[in-house]
Protein backbone atom coordinates (compact mmCIF):
# COMPACT_ATOMS: atom_id res chain seq x y z
CA UNK A 1 0.00 0.00 0.00
CA UNK A 2 1.36 3.42 -0.99
CA UNK A 3 0.47 6.73 0.65
CA UNK A 4 -0.16 9.80 -1.46
CA UNK A 5 2.36 12.63 -1.43
CA UNK A 6 -0.08 14.91 0.41
CA UNK A 7 -0.58 12.29 3.12
CA UNK A 8 3.17 11.92 3.52
CA UNK A 9 3.71 15.66 3.93
CA UNK A 10 1.23 15.98 6.79
CA UNK A 11 2.61 17.00 10.18
CA UNK A 12 0.64 15.50 13.09
CA UNK A 13 -1.15 17.98 15.35
CA UNK A 14 1.03 18.68 18.39
CA UNK A 15 -1.96 19.66 20.50
CA UNK A 16 -3.72 16.37 19.81
CA UNK A 17 -0.48 14.44 20.33
CA UNK A 18 0.12 16.06 23.71
CA UNK A 19 -3.48 15.46 24.74
CA UNK A 20 -3.24 11.81 23.69
CA UNK A 21 0.01 11.31 25.62
CA UNK A 22 -1.50 12.88 28.74
CA UNK A 23 -4.54 10.61 28.43
CA UNK A 24 -2.31 7.57 28.05
CA UNK A 25 -0.36 8.44 31.22
CA UNK A 26 -3.60 9.09 33.07
CA UNK A 27 -4.89 5.65 32.08
CA UNK A 28 -1.70 4.19 33.54
CA UNK A 29 -2.63 5.69 36.89
CA UNK A 30 -0.55 8.89 36.83
CA UNK A 31 -1.93 12.18 38.16
CA UNK A 32 -1.60 14.11 34.92
CA UNK A 33 -2.77 17.69 34.48
CA UNK A 34 -3.53 18.52 30.85
CA UNK A 35 -3.10 22.14 29.82
CA UNK A 36 -2.95 21.38 26.13
CA UNK A 37 -6.52 21.03 24.89
CA UNK A 38 -8.23 24.06 23.39
CA UNK A 39 -11.71 23.46 24.75
CA UNK A 40 -13.74 24.83 27.65
CA UNK A 41 -14.04 22.55 30.67
CA UNK A 42 -17.71 23.51 31.18
CA UNK A 43 -20.49 21.26 29.95
CA UNK A 44 -22.69 22.51 27.13
CA UNK A 45 -25.41 24.78 28.65
CA UNK A 46 -28.63 23.07 29.69
CA UNK A 47 -30.99 24.83 27.27
CA UNK A 48 -28.82 23.65 24.36
CA UNK A 49 -28.88 20.07 25.60
CA UNK A 50 -32.66 20.32 25.91
CA UNK A 51 -32.97 21.60 22.34
CA UNK A 52 -30.98 18.62 21.07
CA UNK A 53 -33.22 16.20 22.96
CA UNK A 54 -36.33 17.88 21.59
CA UNK A 55 -34.93 17.69 18.07
CA UNK A 56 -34.39 13.95 18.43
CA UNK A 57 -37.89 13.44 19.83
CA UNK A 58 -39.31 15.44 16.91
CA UNK A 59 -37.58 13.17 14.41
CA UNK A 60 -34.90 15.58 13.23
CA UNK A 61 -32.48 12.67 12.81
CA UNK A 62 -32.28 12.47 9.03
CA UNK A 63 -30.16 14.01 6.30
CA UNK A 64 -30.34 17.76 5.91
CA UNK A 65 -29.24 20.11 3.14
CA UNK A 66 -25.45 19.91 2.77
CA UNK A 67 -24.99 23.57 3.60
CA UNK A 68 -27.15 23.54 6.72
CA UNK A 69 -30.83 23.84 7.60
CA UNK A 70 -32.57 27.16 6.80
CA UNK A 71 -33.44 27.80 10.45
CA UNK A 72 -29.77 27.65 11.47
CA UNK A 73 -28.70 29.84 8.56
CA UNK A 74 -31.24 32.42 9.72
CA UNK A 75 -29.90 32.24 13.29
CA UNK A 76 -26.36 32.73 11.97
CA UNK A 77 -27.46 35.67 9.81
CA UNK A 78 -29.15 37.25 12.83
CA UNK A 79 -26.00 36.71 14.88
CA UNK A 80 -23.87 38.47 12.26
CA UNK A 81 -26.31 41.38 12.10
CA UNK A 82 -26.55 41.83 15.87
CA UNK A 83 -22.93 41.14 16.86
CA UNK A 84 -20.98 42.38 13.87
CA UNK A 85 -23.22 44.73 11.89
CA UNK A 86 -22.98 42.40 8.88
CA UNK A 87 -25.82 41.43 6.54
CA UNK A 88 -25.62 38.03 4.84
CA UNK A 89 -28.26 36.25 2.76
CA UNK A 90 -28.76 32.47 3.13
CA UNK A 91 -26.75 31.77 -0.05
CA UNK A 92 -23.79 33.58 1.56
CA UNK A 93 -23.69 31.20 4.55
CA UNK A 94 -22.61 27.57 4.78
CA UNK A 95 -22.82 25.42 7.92
CA UNK A 96 -19.89 23.03 8.35
CA UNK A 97 -18.65 20.21 10.57
CA UNK A 98 -16.84 22.62 12.87
CA UNK A 99 -14.94 25.81 11.98
CA UNK A 100 -11.95 23.65 11.04
CA UNK A 101 -14.03 22.04 8.30
CA UNK A 102 -15.05 25.50 7.06
CA UNK A 103 -11.40 26.46 6.68
CA UNK A 104 -10.51 23.17 5.04
CA UNK A 105 -13.26 23.43 2.43
CA UNK A 106 -12.48 27.10 1.82
CA UNK A 107 -8.86 26.33 0.95
CA UNK A 108 -9.93 23.42 -1.22
CA UNK A 109 -12.22 25.57 -3.35
CA UNK A 110 -9.98 28.65 -3.45
CA UNK A 111 -6.48 27.39 -4.07
CA UNK A 112 -4.73 25.99 -7.11
CA UNK A 113 -1.28 24.36 -6.88
CA UNK A 114 1.31 26.98 -6.02
CA UNK A 115 -1.16 29.61 -4.78
CA UNK A 116 0.13 31.35 -1.66
CA UNK A 117 -1.65 32.13 1.60
CA UNK A 118 -0.01 34.59 3.98
CA UNK A 119 -0.29 33.39 7.59
CA UNK A 120 0.95 35.37 10.60
CA UNK A 121 3.04 33.51 13.15
CA UNK A 122 2.42 32.42 15.83
CA UNK A 123 -0.34 30.51 14.05
CA UNK A 124 -2.87 27.80 14.83
CA UNK A 125 -1.33 24.47 13.91
CA UNK A 126 -3.87 23.39 11.28
CA UNK A 127 -3.64 26.47 9.08
CA UNK A 128 -0.35 25.35 7.56
CA UNK A 129 -1.42 21.77 6.94
CA UNK A 130 -4.76 22.74 5.41
CA UNK A 131 -3.14 25.11 2.93
CA UNK A 132 -0.65 22.41 1.91
CA UNK A 133 -3.41 19.81 1.54
CA UNK A 134 -5.10 22.14 -0.96
CA UNK A 135 -1.87 22.36 -2.98
CA UNK A 136 -1.17 25.85 -1.67
CA UNK A 137 1.97 27.36 -0.20
CA UNK A 138 1.84 28.82 3.32
CA UNK A 139 3.87 32.04 3.54
CA UNK A 140 4.73 32.79 7.16
CA UNK A 141 5.09 36.35 8.44
CA UNK A 142 6.34 36.66 12.01
CA UNK A 143 4.50 38.77 14.53
CA UNK A 144 7.18 39.30 17.15
CA UNK A 145 6.70 39.65 20.88
CA UNK A 146 7.70 43.31 20.56
CA UNK A 147 4.74 43.72 18.18
CA UNK A 148 2.39 41.91 20.58
CA UNK A 149 2.54 38.93 18.18
CA UNK A 150 0.78 40.97 15.48
CA UNK A 151 1.94 41.59 11.92
CA UNK A 152 2.20 45.04 10.38
CA UNK A 153 0.94 46.36 7.02
CA UNK A 154 4.56 46.74 5.93
CA UNK A 155 5.26 43.07 6.63
CA UNK A 156 2.11 42.03 4.81
CA UNK A 157 2.93 44.16 1.76
CA UNK A 158 6.46 42.76 1.60
CA UNK A 159 5.14 39.17 1.64
CA UNK A 160 2.71 39.61 -1.26
CA UNK A 161 3.70 38.14 -4.63
CA UNK A 162 1.88 37.53 -7.89
CA UNK A 163 0.89 34.10 -6.47
CA UNK A 164 -0.68 35.46 -3.27
CA UNK A 165 -4.33 34.49 -3.07
CA UNK A 166 -5.30 35.14 0.53
CA UNK A 167 -4.29 36.60 3.89
CA UNK A 168 -5.50 34.77 7.01
CA UNK A 169 -6.06 36.62 10.26
CA UNK A 170 -7.19 35.19 13.60
CA UNK A 171 -8.39 37.66 16.25
CA UNK A 172 -8.53 36.89 19.14
CA UNK A 173 -5.59 34.65 18.37
CA UNK A 174 -4.85 31.05 19.10
CA UNK A 175 -2.19 30.65 20.52
CA UNK A 176 -1.36 34.18 21.75
CA UNK A 177 -4.73 35.58 22.82
CA UNK A 178 -3.92 38.90 21.16
CA UNK A 179 -6.67 41.06 19.63
CA UNK A 180 -6.22 43.30 16.59
CA UNK A 181 -7.66 46.80 16.96
CA UNK A 182 -10.00 48.33 14.39
CA UNK A 183 -7.19 50.60 13.18
CA UNK A 184 -4.80 47.66 12.79
CA UNK A 185 -7.39 45.62 10.90
CA UNK A 186 -8.17 48.52 8.58
CA UNK A 187 -4.49 49.06 7.76
CA UNK A 188 -3.98 45.37 6.95
CA UNK A 189 -7.22 45.17 5.00
CA UNK A 190 -6.30 48.13 2.85
CA UNK A 191 -3.11 46.35 1.77
CA UNK A 192 -5.19 43.32 0.79
CA UNK A 193 -7.63 45.45 -1.18
CA UNK A 194 -4.77 47.22 -2.93
CA UNK A 195 -3.36 43.89 -4.14
CA UNK A 196 -6.64 42.02 -4.68
CA UNK A 197 -5.87 39.54 -1.89
CA UNK A 198 -8.80 37.73 -0.24
CA UNK A 199 -9.10 38.19 3.53
CA UNK A 200 -9.92 35.11 5.61
CA UNK A 201 -11.01 36.15 9.10
CA UNK A 202 -11.11 33.40 11.73
CA UNK A 203 -13.30 34.80 14.51
CA UNK A 204 -13.95 31.65 16.52
CA UNK A 205 -12.91 33.31 19.83
CA UNK A 206 -14.78 36.58 19.29
CA UNK A 207 -16.87 36.33 22.49
CA UNK A 208 -13.90 35.46 24.70
CA UNK A 209 -12.30 38.88 25.20
CA UNK A 210 -11.39 40.40 28.57
CA UNK A 211 -10.91 44.02 29.56
CA UNK A 212 -11.07 47.08 27.34
CA UNK A 213 -10.51 45.42 23.98
CA UNK A 214 -13.44 44.93 21.62
CA UNK A 215 -13.86 42.40 18.85
CA UNK A 216 -14.13 43.93 15.40
CA UNK A 217 -14.86 41.88 12.30
CA UNK A 218 -12.69 43.13 9.46
CA UNK A 219 -15.62 42.48 7.11
CA UNK A 220 -17.57 45.24 8.89
CA UNK A 221 -15.13 48.05 8.03
CA UNK A 222 -16.77 49.01 4.75
CA UNK A 223 -18.34 47.65 1.55
CA UNK A 224 -14.99 46.73 -0.04
CA UNK A 225 -13.87 44.87 3.08
CA UNK A 226 -17.22 43.06 3.19
CA UNK A 227 -16.96 41.92 -0.43
CA UNK A 228 -13.36 40.78 -0.05
CA UNK A 229 -13.65 38.83 3.23
CA UNK A 230 -14.68 35.30 4.15
CA UNK A 231 -15.59 35.08 7.84
CA UNK A 232 -15.10 31.81 9.72
CA UNK A 233 -16.82 31.13 13.04
CA UNK A 234 -18.65 28.45 15.03
CA UNK A 235 -20.26 27.51 18.32
CA UNK A 236 -17.46 25.36 19.74
CA UNK A 237 -15.59 27.79 21.98
CA UNK A 238 -18.30 30.29 22.91
CA UNK A 239 -20.88 27.72 23.97
CA UNK A 240 -18.61 24.86 25.08
CA UNK A 241 -19.78 22.75 22.15
CA UNK A 242 -16.47 21.44 20.81
CA UNK A 243 -17.79 17.91 20.36
CA UNK A 244 -20.96 18.99 18.55
CA UNK A 245 -18.93 20.05 15.48
CA UNK A 246 -20.84 23.02 14.13
CA UNK A 247 -19.00 25.82 12.36
CA UNK A 248 -19.89 28.18 9.57
CA UNK A 249 -18.49 30.48 6.91
CA UNK A 250 -19.98 33.62 5.37
CA UNK A 251 -18.99 35.66 2.36
CA UNK A 252 -19.03 35.70 -1.43
CA UNK A 253 -21.93 33.54 -2.67
CA UNK A 254 -19.81 31.84 -5.34
CA UNK A 255 -17.25 30.69 -2.76
CA UNK A 256 -20.00 29.55 -0.39
CA UNK A 257 -21.74 27.61 -3.19
CA UNK A 258 -18.47 25.84 -4.03
CA UNK A 259 -17.86 24.97 -0.36
CA UNK A 260 -21.39 23.58 -0.12
CA UNK A 261 -20.86 21.49 -3.25
CA UNK A 262 -17.63 20.08 -1.87
CA UNK A 263 -19.37 19.15 1.37
CA UNK A 264 -22.10 17.36 -0.58
CA UNK A 265 -19.46 14.93 -1.89
CA UNK A 266 -17.55 14.50 1.37
CA UNK A 267 -19.42 14.95 4.66
CA UNK A 268 -22.94 15.37 3.23
CA UNK A 269 -24.40 17.49 6.05
CA UNK A 270 -23.40 18.54 9.57
CA UNK A 271 -25.15 16.38 12.17
CA UNK A 272 -28.85 17.23 12.13
CA UNK A 273 -29.27 17.19 15.92
CA UNK A 274 -26.23 19.39 16.45
CA UNK A 275 -27.65 21.96 14.03
CA UNK A 276 -30.80 22.30 16.14
CA UNK A 277 -28.64 22.58 19.26
CA UNK A 278 -26.67 25.36 17.55
CA UNK A 279 -29.90 27.28 16.89
CA UNK A 280 -30.60 27.22 20.63
CA UNK A 281 -27.05 28.37 21.34
CA UNK A 282 -27.28 31.36 19.02
CA UNK A 283 -30.86 32.41 19.79
CA UNK A 284 -31.24 31.44 23.45
CA UNK A 285 -29.99 33.04 26.64
CA UNK A 286 -26.37 34.20 26.58
CA UNK A 287 -25.98 34.09 30.38
CA UNK A 288 -23.85 30.90 30.27
CA UNK A 289 -21.44 32.70 27.90
CA UNK A 290 -21.09 35.54 30.40
CA UNK A 291 -20.51 33.05 33.22
CA UNK A 292 -17.81 31.19 31.31
CA UNK A 293 -16.11 34.40 30.19
CA UNK A 294 -15.98 35.66 33.80
CA UNK A 295 -14.42 32.36 34.91
CA UNK A 296 -11.84 32.49 32.12
CA UNK A 297 -10.90 36.06 33.06
CA UNK A 298 -10.37 35.05 36.69
CA UNK A 299 -8.20 32.15 35.59
CA UNK A 300 -6.29 34.31 33.12
CA UNK A 301 -5.43 36.85 35.81
CA UNK A 302 -4.26 34.10 38.16
CA UNK A 303 -2.20 32.32 35.50
CA UNK A 304 -0.50 35.50 34.28
CA UNK A 305 0.46 36.46 37.84
CA UNK A 306 1.86 33.03 38.66
CA UNK A 307 3.73 32.62 35.39
CA UNK A 308 5.34 36.04 35.82
CA UNK A 309 6.82 34.82 39.10
CA UNK A 310 8.54 31.77 37.60
CA UNK A 311 12.26 32.32 36.89
CA UNK A 312 13.06 32.54 33.17
CA UNK A 313 9.44 33.03 32.08
CA UNK A 314 8.08 36.05 30.23
CA UNK A 315 4.44 36.58 29.25
CA UNK A 316 2.28 39.17 27.54
CA UNK A 317 -1.15 39.09 29.22
CA UNK A 318 -3.57 37.58 26.68
CA UNK A 319 -6.48 39.81 25.70
CA UNK A 320 -8.77 37.00 24.59
CA UNK A 321 -9.26 33.26 23.96
CA UNK A 322 -8.10 31.02 26.85
CA UNK A 323 -4.39 30.53 26.28
CA UNK A 324 -1.22 31.89 27.85
CA UNK A 325 1.68 32.03 25.39
CA UNK A 326 4.83 32.04 27.48
CA UNK A 327 8.40 32.81 26.46
CA UNK A 328 10.50 30.12 28.19
CA UNK A 329 13.78 30.59 26.30
CA UNK A 330 15.73 31.68 29.37
CA UNK A 331 14.44 28.69 31.34
CA UNK A 332 15.36 26.31 28.50
CA UNK A 333 18.86 27.78 28.23
CA UNK A 334 19.38 27.22 31.96
CA UNK A 335 18.32 23.57 31.65
CA UNK A 336 19.98 20.52 30.05
CA UNK A 337 17.29 20.37 27.36
CA UNK A 338 18.22 21.42 23.85
CA UNK A 339 14.91 22.85 22.67
CA UNK A 340 11.32 23.53 23.64
CA UNK A 341 10.12 20.11 22.45
CA UNK A 342 12.46 18.16 24.73
CA UNK A 343 11.77 20.63 27.56
CA UNK A 344 8.01 20.05 27.24
CA UNK A 345 8.49 16.28 27.08
CA UNK A 346 10.57 16.37 30.26
CA UNK A 347 7.92 18.46 32.01
CA UNK A 348 5.33 15.82 31.18
CA UNK A 349 7.59 12.93 32.16
CA UNK A 350 8.84 14.44 35.42
CA UNK A 351 5.96 16.54 36.69
CA UNK A 352 3.02 15.09 34.73
CA UNK A 353 1.94 18.46 33.30
CA UNK A 354 1.06 18.62 29.61
CA UNK A 355 1.59 21.88 27.70
CA UNK A 356 2.08 22.46 23.97
CA UNK A 357 5.52 23.44 22.59
CA UNK A 358 5.59 26.74 20.73
CA UNK A 359 7.35 25.06 17.82
CA UNK A 360 3.91 23.75 16.81
CA UNK A 361 2.82 27.36 16.32
CA UNK A 362 5.98 28.56 14.57
CA UNK A 363 7.52 30.00 17.75
CA UNK A 364 10.23 27.77 19.29
CA UNK A 365 10.88 30.05 22.29
CA UNK A 366 7.38 29.62 23.70
CA UNK A 367 4.90 27.20 25.22
CA UNK A 368 1.10 27.41 25.11
CA UNK A 369 -0.85 26.83 28.29
CA UNK A 370 -4.62 26.45 28.14
CA UNK A 371 -6.38 27.82 31.20
CA UNK A 372 -9.69 26.27 30.19
CA UNK A 373 -9.60 24.07 33.27
CA UNK A 374 -10.44 24.43 36.94
CA UNK A 375 -8.62 26.83 39.25
CA UNK A 376 -7.66 23.88 41.45
CA UNK A 377 -5.97 22.15 38.52
CA UNK A 378 -4.26 25.36 37.45
CA UNK A 379 -2.85 25.92 40.94
CA UNK A 380 -1.43 22.39 41.07
CA UNK A 381 -0.06 22.62 37.54
CA UNK A 382 1.71 25.92 38.09
CA UNK A 383 3.25 24.65 41.34
CA UNK A 384 4.64 21.69 39.40
CA UNK A 385 5.89 23.85 36.52
CA UNK A 386 7.67 26.19 38.94
CA UNK A 387 9.26 23.22 40.72
CA UNK A 388 10.42 21.82 37.36
CA UNK A 389 11.98 25.12 36.29
CA UNK A 390 13.69 25.78 39.60
CA UNK A 391 15.13 22.27 39.61
CA UNK A 392 17.37 23.22 36.68
CA UNK A 393 18.29 26.79 37.68
Secondary structure, DSSP 8 states (H G I E B T S, - for coil): ----HHHHT----HHHHHHHHHHHHHHTT---EE----S-SS---HHHHHHHHHHHHTT--S---TT--HHHHHHHHHHIIIII-----GGGEEEESSHHHHHHHHHHHH--TT-EEEEEES--HHHHHHHHHTT-EEEEEE--GGGTT---HHHHHHH--TTEEEEEEESS-TTT-----HHHHHHHHHHHHHTT-EEEEE-TTTT-B-TT-----GGGG-HHHHHTEEEEEESTTTTT-GGG--EEEES-HHHHHHHHHHHHTTT-SS-HHHHHHHHHHHHS--HHHHHHHHHHHHHHHHHHHHHHTSTT-EE----BTTEEEEE-HHHHHTSS-SSHHHHHHHHHHHH-EE-EEGGGGT-TTEEEEE--S-HHHHHHHHHHHHHHHHHT-
